[in-house]
Amino acid sequence: MLSKYARSFVIAHERGGWTRAPESPGNMAALMTLSQLSSGNPTYESYYRQLDPVNSGKISAGDAAQFLKKSGLSDNTLGKIWDLADSERKGYLDKRGFFITLRLVASAQAGHDVSISSLSQTLAPPTFRDTSSPLSSAPAPDSHWAIRASSLI
């Protein structure tokens, strides 16, 4: 049975879509500055600029999903990360939400639990396959994690 976080995501390649996440407990992330979330590492800003090159302040759920698939994390883990990063259920990530996402990806890649409390850990930046052009390359062939567009409405 899928966790409440994993239910947020479908494993249906042909139907890509995003589902809304349940409210996430805690406001620790809201209290952290962008500098604290990134630990001052320019990698976070670099990843952000790749996904929001025009500085619109928003990264769409689809763009975020395509990028996050390159982390090598499981669909369940990516679902939990999205739920925590988009706790207000906006269906997109602002810069803070994206930095939270990166921090949670780094935590998961280091073998730690994915939770708001893990944001305070000292971690290396997350790594992604082929991030030179995050939106132009195809997702990994075995990855079917997607965002259900019907729930963005």
Secondary structure, DSSP 8 states (H G I E B T S, - for coil): ---TTGGGSEE-GGG-B----------HHHHS-HHHHHTT-HHHHHHHHHH-TT--S-EEHHHHHHHHGGG---HHHHHHHHHHHTTT--SEE-HHHHHHHHHHHHHHHTT---SGGGGGS-------SS-SSTTTS---TT--EE-BGGGG-
